[in-house]
Amino acid sequence: MCIRQSATITAAALFAAASPVLAQDQFSPADTPALVLELNGAQPSDKGCRLTFVVTNNLGSELTKAAFEIALFNNTGVVDRLTVLDFNELPAGKTKVARFDLSGTDCTKISRVLINHATECTGAGIEPKACLSKLKPETKSAIVFGV
């Protein structure tokens, strides 16, 4: 009888310990609708500076058009340039790599890239402000990147 009680107590303790993990998995931040925009790199190109982005559309619906105005800051923190990056179509649940050549721009002089606003954000069931309000900027480069 002691062995049976011990097994029951052990099973209950294991279940209780696992329960928070199961609950946490059900409400994971990864399930939150987001548009993940990662500045993956900046390399010199024949035209100037090539910015590479990795974008994942986790908004739950296809974006037929997504474009962002960005501000490039130089080494002294002064806005050097405003430009629009057009990512075109972003299928739901898909990751896409996009490269943009910025003519006359020196990569080594970019200290920060700021997403100023979304100039285009369209798709069935997509709120026009979703591209900015649900934007999750990330960076793999030494350049500061965000909103």
N, C-alpha and C positions, 0 to 999 in steps of 0.2 A: 504494500500500500504506500509506503514511503517513496518507493521508486516511481510509482505512477504519479504521485503528487509532484515529485521533483521534475519529472518529464513535462507535466502540465505547466508548472511554473516556468520552466526553461522555454517552452514553446510560446507562452504568453509574453515573456520578456523579449524574445526574438521578434515576435510580431509587433510589439510596441515599439521596439527600436527601429524596425523597418517602416512603420507607418508614416513618420514625418518625411522620409525619403520619397515614398510613393506620392504623398501629397505635394511635395515640392516639385516632383517631376511633372505632375499634372498641370501646374501653373508656372512652368518654366518661362523665364524672360525671353527665351528663343521663340515661344509661341506668340509673343506680343507682335502685332503687325509693325513692320519696320522696313525702311528702305536703307540698307547698309551701303554706305559709300566710303570706300577705302582708297586713300592716296597710297598707291603701292610703290611708286618710285618716280624719280625725276632724273633723266639722263640727257646729256647734251646730244643734239641732233644736228643735221646739216642746216636746218632752218633756225635753230635756237635751242629751245628746251622742250623735251618730250615728257609730258606728264602721263603716267599710266595709272588708271583707276580700275578697281575691281568693284563692281556694283551687284548687289543681290536684292531682288525685289521680293520681299516677304510681306507685301501689302495685301495679298490674297486675291488680287486681280491684276490683269495685264495693264501696263502703262503703254499707251500707244505713242506717247511723246513725253519725254522728260528732259528738261534743260535747266541749267543753273548758271546764274551770273556769279562769277568768283572775283575776288580782289586778291591781287598778288602784292605782298609787302616785301620791301627790300631789307637789306641788313640793318638799316637804321630805323626800321619800323614804319616807314613811309609807304603809302599806297603807290605802287609803281604802275599798276595797270588794272583795268577792269575788262573782263571778257566773258563771253557766254560759251559754255560747254554743252553741246547737244548730244545726249546719250541715245536719242531716237527711241526705238521700242525696247521695252524691258518686260519680257514675259514673266508671268507670276511664278514664283518659286525657282527662278533661273538665275544663275550667276553669269555675269558678262564682263569681259575685259574691254576697256576702251582706252585708246591713246589719242592724245591731243598734242600737236606740235605748235608751240607758241613762238612765232617768228620774232627774232630780235631779243629774245629773253635769255639771260644767263642763269642757268640752274643754280649756280653757286651763290647767286645774289638773292635768291628767294628764301626768306626766313619764315614766311607764313602764307597760307592760302585760306582765305575766308570765304565761306559760302554766303554770299550776300542775300540772294533770294532765288526762288524757283521761277524762271521765266515761262516755263511750260510744265504742266502736270495734268495730263489727260488720260482717261481710260474709263471703261464701263464700271460704274460704281465707285469711282475714285473721287474723293473730294479734291478740289483744286489746290487746297492748302496742305494736303497730305504729304506731298513730296518734301516739304520743309518741316511740318509739325511732327512727322514720323521719321525724319531723317536721323540716322545714326552714323555720324562721321567717325572714321578710324584712320590711322596712318601707320605705315610700315617704314616711312622715310624719316629723315631728321627734320623735315619741314613740319612746323606746327600746322594742323589742319582741323577746321571745325566751323561752327556757325557763330 
